[in-house]
Amino acid sequence: MASEKSDLLQGTLDLLILKVVAVGPIHGYAVAQRLRQISNDVLQVPPGSLYPALHRLQKKGWLNAEWGESNGREARFYKLSAQGRKRLAEEKITWERMARAISLVLRTAE
C-alpha cells in the first residue's frame, strides 16, 4: 500500500514545501524528490502543482529564491524567509491540531 499515490489534502502542499525548504536551500525538482523520498513514494507532487506553489509562496514572502547551478544546469534555489519560518510554525500547529481531531473522529466506535 505504501507505494500507492496519494492526493494531498487541499492546503497541505504549502506546509510540506515550507518544511522541506526549511532544511536549507533546495531547487524545485529536489523538493518533489525529497517529499517522495521521505514519504516512501506516497507523496508525489507533479510539476504542474509544485512550481505554481513555489512561486505563490515566494510571492507571499515565505520563500526567497536565487539562481544557481545544479548538475551543470541553471536552477532556482529556494530558501525559507523569516516570514516563511514563522508561517511554517503556525501551519504546523494548525496541522497537528487538525490531525488530532481527525484521529479522534476515526477512533469513534461505530
C-alpha positions as CSV (number, residue, x, y, z in Angstrom):
1,M,0.0,0.0,0.0
2,A,2.9,2.4,0.7
3,S,3.7,2.7,-3.0
4,E,0.2,3.9,-3.9
5,K,-0.1,7.5,-5.0
6,S,-1.9,9.8,-2.6
7,D,-3.7,13.0,-3.3
8,L,-2.7,15.8,-1.0
9,L,-5.4,17.4,1.1
10,Q,-6.1,20.9,0.0
11,G,-3.8,23.3,1.8
12,T,-1.1,20.8,2.8
13,L,1.2,21.3,-0.1
14,D,2.3,24.7,1.2
15,L,3.1,23.2,4.6
16,L,5.1,20.4,3.1
17,I,7.1,22.6,0.8
18,L,7.9,25.0,3.7
19,K,9.0,22.1,5.8
20,V,11.3,20.7,3.1
21,V,12.8,24.1,2.3
22,A,13.4,24.8,6.0
23,V,16.3,22.3,5.9
24,G,18.3,24.5,3.5
25,P,18.4,25.9,0.0
26,I,16.9,23.5,-2.5
27,H,15.7,23.6,-6.1
28,G,12.2,22.8,-7.2
29,Y,12.8,19.3,-8.6
30,A,14.7,18.3,-5.4
31,V,11.7,19.5,-3.3
32,A,9.5,17.0,-5.2
33,Q,12.1,14.2,-4.9
34,R,12.6,14.9,-1.2
35,L,8.8,14.7,-0.5
36,R,8.6,11.5,-2.4
37,Q,11.6,10.0,-0.6
38,I,10.6,11.0,2.9
39,S,7.0,9.7,2.3
40,N,8.2,6.3,0.9
41,D,6.8,7.3,-2.5
42,V,3.3,8.1,-1.2
43,L,3.5,11.9,-1.8
44,Q,4.2,12.5,-5.4
45,V,3.8,16.1,-6.4
46,P,3.6,16.8,-10.1
47,P,5.4,19.8,-11.6
48,G,2.1,21.4,-12.5
49,S,1.3,21.6,-8.8
50,L,4.8,22.1,-7.4
51,Y,6.1,25.1,-9.4
52,P,3.0,27.2,-9.1
53,A,3.0,26.6,-5.3
54,L,6.7,27.6,-5.1
55,H,6.0,30.8,-7.0
56,R,3.0,31.5,-4.8
57,L,5.0,31.0,-1.6
58,Q,7.7,33.3,-3.0
59,K,5.1,35.9,-3.9
60,K,3.8,35.8,-0.3
61,G,7.3,36.4,1.0
62,W,7.6,33.0,2.6
63,L,10.4,31.8,0.3
64,N,13.4,33.6,-1.2
65,A,14.8,32.4,-4.5
66,E,18.0,32.8,-6.4
67,W,19.5,31.2,-9.4
68,G,22.3,28.7,-9.0
69,E,23.8,25.6,-10.7
70,S,22.6,22.0,-10.2
71,N,24.2,19.2,-12.2
72,G,25.6,21.7,-14.8
73,R,22.2,23.4,-15.3
74,E,20.7,26.6,-14.1
75,A,18.1,26.1,-11.3
76,R,16.2,28.3,-9.0
77,F,17.1,27.5,-5.4
78,Y,14.5,28.3,-2.7
79,K,15.1,29.0,1.0
80,L,12.8,29.9,3.8
81,S,12.5,33.6,4.7
82,A,11.9,34.8,8.3
83,Q,8.2,35.2,7.4
84,G,8.2,31.7,6.0
85,R,9.8,30.2,9.2
86,K,7.0,31.9,11.2
87,R,4.3,30.7,8.8
88,L,5.7,27.1,9.0
89,A,5.5,27.1,12.8
90,E,1.9,28.4,12.6
91,E,0.9,25.9,9.9
92,K,2.5,23.0,11.8
93,I,0.4,23.8,14.9
94,T,-2.8,24.0,12.9
95,W,-2.0,20.7,11.1
96,E,-1.2,18.9,14.3
97,R,-4.5,20.2,15.9
98,M,-6.5,19.0,12.8
99,A,-4.7,15.7,12.7
100,R,-5.6,15.0,16.4
101,A,-9.2,16.0,15.7
102,I,-9.5,13.7,12.7
103,S,-7.8,10.9,14.7
104,L,-10.5,11.3,17.4
105,V,-13.2,11.0,14.9
106,L,-11.7,7.9,13.3
107,R,-11.4,6.2,16.7
108,T,-15.0,6.8,17.5
109,A,-16.9,3.5,17.9
110,E,-19.5,2.8,15.2
